[in-house]
Amino acid sequence: MRYVLRDLETFLKIMEHPGRGQSYSIRELAASAQVSKSKIERIVRGELDWLDVNEAHRVVEALGVTVLVLFVPPSSMPQ
């Protein structure tokens, strides 16, 4: 299941001013959220606009925001 990034600009602002203190570099966020550095780089460059549900939750936890601030969950569960 994928969560789609709401807005790249908001993602970048929150990386600079996270709810849990000091700003994150791409490398630091990737390590803290246990998401590959290349995936975070692709998001920052605007090449990727989604993460799987577990990755999205780890990223927002690292950034200190709720998932709905940065991501749109799927509108319905697969059947």
Secondary structure as GFF3:
##gff-version 3
##sequence-region A 1 79
A	DSSP	beta_strand	2	5	.	.	.	ID=ss1
A	DSSP	alpha_helix	8	16	.	.	.	ID=ss2
A	DSSP	alpha_helix	26	33	.	.	.	ID=ss3
A	DSSP	alpha_helix	37	44	.	.	.	ID=ss4
A	DSSP	beta_strand	50	52	.	.	.	ID=ss5
A	DSSP	alpha_helix	53	63	.	.	.	ID=ss6
A	DSSP	alpha_helix	67	70	.	.	.	ID=ss7
A	DSSP	beta_strand	71	72	.	.	.	ID=ss8
###
